[in-house]
């Protein structure tokens, strides 16, 4: 009975297809290469029912584009069918994105200032198909193998689908292979266990308004450390988004502040820099509250050095001015350290030093490290000293000339009139030398180290000027 039904259906489709060809000819329109040959259509008729039967009823019930695929394939409009099945794939990928969580999905798909324009299900239509595919792969909503297959189908759809002019003829086996990929690898597929765990974690974090106890915190930290980096990037972006949201419960923010540092430390650098750009965007677009909350986030994860270069340049310049002011003010030992701590949060490595700030940074930090020449703690803030040594040790070959030139500054020269300041200056130069590789620079520093205890004017010696002429414009 099945064979009789299939045969009757194939005969009906073939006769209908021939009527279409005859009608086109009667209208004086082209008939060659419009619909597939009868042998190709027969292949479709013989194999298509089994493919469709593999789909669950709940999937078939709403698969309108799959119906269009069947109609197009049956009549031999294979390029039309290719477009139809791809549309069905896109619809299913969108459902996967919605089920996984739009906030997480958009955080992974959209970067920078454009992120705020993607909020609802309707905004999914604005994503390019390639971006949709890439993000689904990144979040493990589809496997790497499925991604590669779908990428090929997308390329074929763009090159030979009905939406683009082409002379290529799709054969039945190609079309059925693409259909099989879409049915087995997409319509019948579900996200990986790891992806579902990430989804559950973020959803629970968003609504968990009780304090996280130390045992739970340790468990989360342990699980975070074994996650794939692309999952960590997704968690980091979404966690940041939850924290800066103005309607987030304060306890949720507190919980995030406990677990975000471990997420941050296990994540690659690229997502961190992207968050820095996003934070700058809040400031540019006058989202004051989000910007302030984002600044808090970067502080407790110790990520200030990942903020955007423009923003870092402005903030660091302001901190240098504050440090100079505190150093010259009342109770400087106490007031220098908090500013120095903030400054170091932006400068962990040499590459964190912004060239525009380098000269001023070297001068002010060296001035604070030399101190004020008093007896107590040799004139240097004991809490600030650690920070100053850190920054001076990061100057290296690139920025050490700024520190040597800073010794000629009138404020530092005035300090170097005091023996204690000269001793602290020598210690500062020795710290700087530890980070220097260039032999000529080492020679310059050795010259100063050997003489500065006797006179702070040694930086003006003609011999030193000859040694340093390649680095300092005398």
C-alpha positions as CSV (number, residue, x, y, z in Angstrom):
1,X,0.0,0.0,0.0
2,X,2.9,2.4,0.8
3,X,4.5,1.7,-2.5
4,X,1.2,2.3,-4.3
5,X,0.7,5.6,-2.4
6,X,4.3,6.8,-3.1
7,X,4.0,5.9,-6.8
8,X,0.7,7.7,-7.2
9,X,2.2,10.8,-5.4
10,X,5.3,10.8,-7.6
11,X,3.2,10.4,-10.8
12,X,1.0,13.3,-9.7
13,X,4.0,15.5,-9.0
14,X,5.5,14.7,-12.3
15,X,2.4,15.4,-14.2
16,X,1.9,18.7,-12.3
17,X,5.6,19.6,-13.0
18,X,5.0,18.9,-16.7
19,X,1.9,21.1,-16.7
20,X,4.1,24.0,-15.3
21,X,6.7,23.5,-18.0
22,X,4.0,23.5,-20.7
23,X,2.4,26.6,-19.2
24,X,5.7,28.4,-19.2
25,X,6.3,27.5,-22.8
26,X,2.8,28.6,-23.7
27,X,3.6,32.0,-22.1
28,X,6.8,32.2,-24.2
29,X,9.0,32.0,-21.1
30,X,12.2,29.9,-20.7
31,X,11.6,26.3,-19.8
32,X,15.2,24.9,-19.7
33,X,16.9,24.6,-16.2
34,X,13.8,25.9,-14.5
35,X,12.8,22.7,-12.7
36,X,14.9,19.6,-12.1
37,X,14.8,16.6,-14.4
38,X,12.2,13.9,-13.7
39,X,14.9,11.4,-12.6
40,X,16.1,14.0,-10.0
41,X,12.5,14.5,-8.8
42,X,12.0,10.8,-8.5
43,X,15.0,10.6,-6.2
44,X,13.4,13.2,-4.0
45,X,10.1,11.4,-4.0
46,X,11.7,8.1,-3.0
47,X,13.8,9.4,-0.2
48,X,12.0,12.4,1.2
49,X,9.2,10.6,3.3
50,X,11.8,8.7,5.3
51,X,13.7,11.9,6.1
52,X,10.7,13.8,7.3
53,X,9.5,10.8,9.3
54,X,12.5,11.1,11.6
55,X,11.4,14.4,12.9
56,X,9.3,14.5,16.1
57,X,5.7,15.6,15.7
58,X,6.2,18.8,17.7
59,X,9.0,19.9,15.4
60,X,7.0,19.1,12.2
61,X,3.9,20.9,13.5
62,X,5.5,24.3,13.2
63,X,8.0,23.7,10.4
64,X,6.4,25.9,7.7
65,X,9.6,26.3,5.7
66,X,10.0,22.6,5.7
67,X,6.6,22.3,4.0
68,X,7.9,24.8,1.4
69,X,11.0,22.7,1.0
70,X,8.8,19.6,0.2
71,X,6.7,21.5,-2.3
72,X,9.7,23.1,-4.0
73,X,11.6,19.8,-4.1
74,X,8.6,17.9,-5.3
75,X,8.1,20.2,-8.2
76,X,11.8,20.3,-9.0
77,X,12.5,23.9,-7.7
78,X,15.7,22.8,-5.9
79,X,17.1,26.3,-5.5
80,X,13.9,27.4,-3.9
81,X,14.0,24.4,-1.6
82,X,17.5,25.2,-0.5
83,X,16.4,28.7,0.6
84,X,13.4,27.2,2.4
85,X,15.4,24.7,4.4
86,X,18.0,27.3,5.3
87,X,15.2,29.6,6.6
88,X,14.0,26.7,8.8
89,X,17.5,26.3,10.1
90,X,17.7,30.0,11.0
91,X,14.3,29.8,12.8
92,X,15.5,26.8,14.9
93,X,18.8,28.5,15.7
94,X,16.9,31.5,16.9
95,X,14.8,29.2,19.1
96,X,18.0,27.8,20.6
97,X,19.2,31.3,21.3
98,X,16.0,32.3,23.1
99,X,16.0,29.0,25.1
100,X,19.6,29.5,26.1
101,X,19.0,33.1,27.2
102,X,19.0,36.2,25.0
103,X,21.3,38.2,27.3
104,X,24.0,35.6,27.2
105,X,23.5,35.1,23.4
106,X,23.7,38.8,22.6
107,X,26.7,39.3,24.9
108,X,28.5,36.8,22.9
109,X,27.3,37.9,19.5
110,X,27.5,41.7,19.7
111,X,30.4,43.7,20.9
112,X,31.0,47.3,21.9
113,X,28.4,50.1,21.7
114,X,26.0,48.1,19.4
115,X,25.2,45.7,22.2
116,X,22.5,48.0,23.8
117,X,20.4,47.8,20.6
118,X,20.0,44.1,20.9
119,X,17.5,43.2,23.7
120,X,14.4,41.3,22.5
121,X,13.6,38.3,20.4
122,X,12.7,40.6,17.5
123,X,16.3,41.8,17.4
124,X,17.5,38.4,16.4
125,X,16.3,39.2,12.8
126,X,18.9,41.9,12.7
127,X,21.8,39.4,13.1
128,X,23.5,38.2,10.0
129,X,23.2,34.4,9.5
130,X,26.9,34.0,9.7
131,X,27.0,35.8,13.1
132,X,24.1,33.6,14.3
133,X,26.1,30.5,13.3
134,X,29.4,31.7,14.8
135,X,27.7,32.5,18.1
136,X,25.8,29.2,18.3
137,X,29.1,27.4,17.8
138,X,30.8,29.5,20.4
139,X,28.1,28.8,23.0
140,X,28.0,25.1,22.0
141,X,24.4,25.2,20.9
142,X,25.7,23.3,17.9
143,X,28.7,21.1,17.5
144,X,31.9,22.1,15.6
145,X,31.0,19.5,12.9
146,X,27.5,20.8,12.5
147,X,28.9,24.3,12.3
148,X,31.1,23.3,9.4
149,X,28.3,21.6,7.6
150,X,25.9,24.6,8.1
151,X,28.7,27.0,7.0
152,X,28.9,25.1,3.8
153,X,25.1,25.1,3.3
154,X,25.0,28.8,3.9
155,X,27.7,29.4,1.3
156,X,25.8,27.3,-1.2
157,X,22.6,29.1,-0.3
158,X,24.3,32.4,-1.0
159,X,26.0,31.2,-4.2
160,X,23.4,29.0,-5.8
161,X,20.1,29.7,-4.0
162,X,17.2,31.3,-5.7
163,X,18.0,34.6,-4.1
164,X,21.2,34.9,-6.3
165,X,21.6,34.6,-10.1
166,X,23.4,31.4,-11.0
167,X,23.6,28.7,-13.7
168,X,24.5,26.0,-11.3
169,X,22.1,23.0,-11.2
170,X,21.6,21.4,-7.8
171,X,21.2,17.7,-7.9
172,X,18.8,15.6,-5.8
173,X,21.5,13.9,-3.7
174,X,23.1,17.3,-2.8
175,X,19.7,18.6,-1.8
176,X,18.8,15.5,0.3
177,X,22.2,15.6,2.0
178,X,21.7,19.2,3.0
179,X,18.2,18.3,4.3
180,X,19.6,15.5,6.3
181,X,22.1,17.8,7.9
182,X,19.4,20.2,8.8
183,X,17.1,17.6,10.2
184,X,19.6,15.4,12.1
185,X,22.1,18.1,13.2
186,X,19.9,21.1,13.9
187,X,16.2,20.4,14.1
188,X,16.7,17.3,16.2
189,X,19.7,18.5,18.1
190,X,20.0,20.0,21.6
191,X,22.8,22.1,23.3
192,X,25.7,20.3,25.0
193,X,25.7,19.6,28.7
194,X,28.3,22.2,29.3
195,X,26.2,24.8,27.5
196,X,23.2,23.9,29.6
197,X,25.3,24.2,32.8
198,X,26.4,27.7,31.8
199,X,22.8,28.6,31.0
200,X,21.6,27.3,34.4
201,X,24.4,29.0,36.3
202,X,23.7,32.4,34.8
203,X,19.9,32.1,35.2
204,X,20.3,31.1,38.9
205,X,22.9,33.8,39.5
206,X,20.5,36.5,38.2
207,X,17.7,35.4,40.6
208,X,19.7,34.2,43.6
209,X,19.1,36.9,46.2
210,X,20.5,35.0,49.2
211,X,24.1,35.5,50.3
212,X,26.5,32.9,48.9
213,X,28.2,31.0,51.7
214,X,31.9,30.2,51.6
215,X,31.4,26.5,50.7
216,X,29.2,27.4,47.7
217,X,31.7,30.0,46.7
218,X,34.6,27.5,46.7
219,X,32.5,25.1,44.7
220,X,31.7,27.7,42.1
221,X,35.4,28.7,41.9
222,X,36.5,25.1,41.4
223,X,33.9,24.5,38.6
224,X,34.8,27.8,36.9
225,X,38.5,26.8,36.6
226,X,37.7,23.7,34.5
227,X,35.3,25.4,32.0
228,X,36.3,26.0,28.4
229,X,37.5,29.6,27.8
230,X,34.7,30.4,25.4
231,X,32.2,29.5,28.1
232,X,34.1,31.7,30.6
233,X,34.0,34.6,28.1
234,X,30.2,34.2,27.9
235,X,29.8,34.0,31.7
236,X,32.1,37.0,32.2
237,X,30.2,39.2,29.7
238,X,26.8,38.3,31.1
239,X,27.9,38.6,34.7
240,X,29.2,42.1,33.9
241,X,25.9,42.9,32.3
242,X,23.9,41.7,35.3
243,X,26.1,43.7,37.7
244,X,25.7,47.0,35.8
245,X,22.0,46.6,35.2
246,X,20.2,49.3,37.2
247,X,17.4,46.8,38.3
248,X,19.8,44.1,39.7
249,X,19.2,43.3,43.3
250,X,22.0,44.5,45.6
251,X,22.6,41.1,47.0
252,X,23.0,39.7,43.5
253,X,25.8,42.3,43.0
254,X,27.4,41.2,46.3
255,X,27.3,37.6,45.1
256,X,28.9,38.6,41.8
257,X,31.7,40.5,43.6
258,X,32.6,37.2,45.3
259,X,32.8,35.0,42.3
260,X,33.7,37.4,39.4
261,X,37.4,37.5,40.3
262,X,37.8,33.8,39.7
263,X,35.9,34.0,36.4
264,X,38.1,37.0,35.4
265,X,41.4,35.3,36.3
266,X,40.6,32.2,34.3
267,X,39.4,34.1,31.2
268,X,41.4,35.1,28.2
269,X,42.4,38.8,27.7
270,X,40.3,39.5,24.7
271,X,36.9,39.5,26.4
272,X,38.4,41.7,29.2
273,X,39.4,44.3,26.7
274,X,36.0,44.2,25.1
275,X,34.4,44.9,28.4
276,X,36.7,47.8,28.8
277,X,35.4,49.2,25.5
278,X,31.8,48.6,26.7
279,X,32.5,50.5,29.9
280,X,33.9,53.4,28.0
281,X,30.7,53.4,25.9
282,X,28.6,53.8,29.0
283,X,30.6,56.9,29.8
284,X,30.4,58.3,26.3
285,X,26.6,57.7,26.1
286,X,26.0,59.3,29.5
287,X,24.9,56.1,31.2
288,X,26.2,57.4,34.5
289,X,24.9,54.7,36.9
290,X,26.0,51.9,34.6
291,X,29.5,53.5,34.2
292,X,29.9,53.8,38.0
293,X,28.8,50.2,38.5
294,X,31.1,49.0,35.7
295,X,34.0,50.9,37.4
296,X,33.2,49.0,40.6
297,X,33.3,45.7,38.7
298,X,36.7,46.5,37.2
299,X,38.0,47.4,40.6
300,X,37.1,44.2,42.5
301,X,38.3,42.0,39.6
302,X,41.5,44.1,39.5
303,X,41.0,44.7,35.8
304,X,41.6,48.4,35.4
305,X,44.5,47.8,33.0
306,X,42.0,46.3,30.6
307,X,40.0,49.5,30.3
308,X,40.2,51.3,26.9
309,X,43.4,53.3,26.2
310,X,41.6,56.6,26.0
311,X,39.9,56.1,29.3
312,X,43.0,54.8,31.0
313,X,45.0,57.8,29.8
314,X,42.5,60.2,31.3
315,X,42.1,58.4,34.6
316,X,45.8,57.7,35.1
317,X,46.7,61.3,34.4
318,X,44.2,62.4,37.0
319,X,45.6,59.9,39.5
320,X,49.2,61.1,38.9
321,X,48.0,64.7,39.7
322,X,46.3,63.4,42.9
323,X,49.4,61.6,43.9
324,X,51.5,64.7,43.5
325,X,49.0,66.8,45.5
326,X,48.9,64.2,48.3
327,X,52.7,64.0,48.4
328,X,52.9,67.8,48.9
329,X,50.0,67.9,51.4
330,X,49.4,67.3,55.0
331,X,49.9,63.7,56.4
332,X,51.2,62.5,53.0
333,X,52.3,59.1,54.4
334,X,48.6,58.2,55.0
335,X,47.1,59.9,51.9
336,X,49.6,58.8,49.2
337,X,49.0,55.1,49.6
338,X,45.3,54.9,48.5
339,X,46.0,56.9,45.3
340,X,49.1,54.9,44.6
341,X,47.1,51.7,45.0
342,X,44.6,53.0,42.4
343,X,47.4,53.9,40.1
344,X,49.0,50.5,40.3
345,X,45.6,48.9,39.4
346,X,46.1,50.4,36.0
347,X,49.8,49.5,35.7
348,X,50.5,45.8,36.2
349,X,53.0,45.4,33.3
350,X,55.2,47.7,31.2
351,X,52.8,47.6,28.3
352,X,50.1,49.1,30.6
353,X,52.1,52.3,30.7
354,X,50.6,54.8,28.2
355,X,53.3,56.7,26.4
356,X,51.5,60.0,26.8
357,X,51.6,59.5,30.6
358,X,55.1,58.0,30.9
359,X,57.1,61.2,31.5
360,X,54.8,62.6,34.1
361,X,54.4,59.2,35.7
362,X,58.1,58.6,36.1
363,X,58.7,62.1,37.5
364,X,55.9,62.0,40.1
365,X,56.5,58.4,41.2
366,X,60.3,59.0,41.5
367,X,59.6,62.2,43.5
368,X,57.4,60.3,45.9
369,X,59.9,57.4,46.2
370,X,62.7,59.9,46.9
371,X,60.5,61.2,49.7
372,X,60.6,64.4,51.8
373,X,63.9,63.9,53.6
374,X,62.5,63.6,57.1
375,X,63.7,61.1,59.8
376,X,60.5,59.1,60.1
377,X,60.6,56.2,57.6
378,X,63.4,57.9,55.8
379,X,60.9,60.4,54.4
380,X,59.0,57.8,52.3
381,X,55.4,56.7,52.8
382,X,55.8,53.1,54.1
383,X,52.6,51.9,52.5
384,X,53.2,53.9,49.3
385,X,56.7,52.6,48.9
386,X,55.6,49.2,47.7
387,X,53.6,50.7,44.9
388,X,56.4,53.1,43.9
389,X,58.9,50.3,43.7
390,X,56.4,48.3,41.6
391,X,56.0,51.1,39.0
392,X,59.7,52.0,38.8
393,X,60.5,48.3,38.3
394,X,58.2,48.2,35.3
395,X,59.8,51.2,33.4
396,X,62.3,49.0,31.6
397,X,64.4,50.1,28.6
398,X,61.5,51.9,27.1
399,X,60.7,54.4,29.9
400,X,63.9,54.5,32.0
401,X,65.2,57.6,30.1
402,X,62.1,59.5,31.5
403,X,63.2,58.6,35.0
404,X,66.8,59.7,34.4
405,X,65.7,62.9,32.8
406,X,63.3,63.5,35.8
407,X,66.3,63.9,38.1
408,X,66.9,67.2,36.4
409,X,63.5,68.5,37.4
410,X,63.7,71.5,39.8
411,X,61.5,69.8,42.4
412,X,63.5,66.7,42.5
413,X,66.8,68.6,42.4
414,X,65.6,70.5,45.5
415,X,64.9,67.2,47.2
416,X,68.3,65.8,46.3
417,X,69.9,68.6,48.4
418,X,69.0,66.4,51.4
419,X,71.2,63.4,52.2
420,X,68.2,61.1,53.0
421,X,66.6,62.0,49.7
422,X,69.9,61.2,47.8
423,X,70.0,57.8,49.5
424,X,66.4,57.1,48.6
425,X,67.2,58.3,45.1
426,X,70.0,55.7,44.9
427,X,67.7,52.9,46.0
428,X,65.1,54.0,43.4
429,X,67.7,53.9,40.6
430,X,68.8,50.4,41.7
431,X,65.1,49.2,41.5
432,X,64.8,50.8,38.0
433,X,68.0,49.0,36.9
434,X,66.6,45.6,37.8
435,X,64.1,46.0,34.9
436,X,66.7,47.3,32.3
437,X,68.3,45.0,29.7
438,X,70.0,47.6,27.5
439,X,73.7,47.8,28.4
440,X,74.1,51.5,27.7
441,X,71.2,52.3,29.9
442,X,72.7,50.1,32.7
443,X,75.9,52.0,32.3
444,X,74.0,55.3,32.7
445,X,72.3,54.1,35.8
446,X,75.5,52.7,37.3
447,X,77.1,56.1,36.8
448,X,74.2,57.8,38.7
449,X,74.0,55.1,41.4
450,X,77.8,55.5,42.2
451,X,77.6,59.3,42.5
452,X,74.2,60.4,43.7
453,X,74.9,59.9,47.4
454,X,77.6,62.5,47.1
455,X,75.7,65.0,44.9
456,X,72.3,65.2,43.3
457,X,74.0,67.3,40.5
458,X,75.7,64.3,39.1
459,X,72.9,64.0,36.5
460,X,74.4,67.2,35.0
461,X,77.9,65.9,34.7
462,X,79.4,66.2,31.2
463,X,80.4,62.5,31.3
464,X,76.8,61.5,32.0
465,X,75.5,63.7,29.3
466,X,77.8,61.9,26.8
467,X,76.6,58.5,28.1
468,X,72.9,59.4,27.9
469,X,72.9,61.6,24.7
470,X,71.0,58.9,22.8
471,X,68.2,58.9,25.3
472,X,68.0,62.4,26.7
473,X,67.8,65.6,24.6
474,X,70.3,67.8,26.5
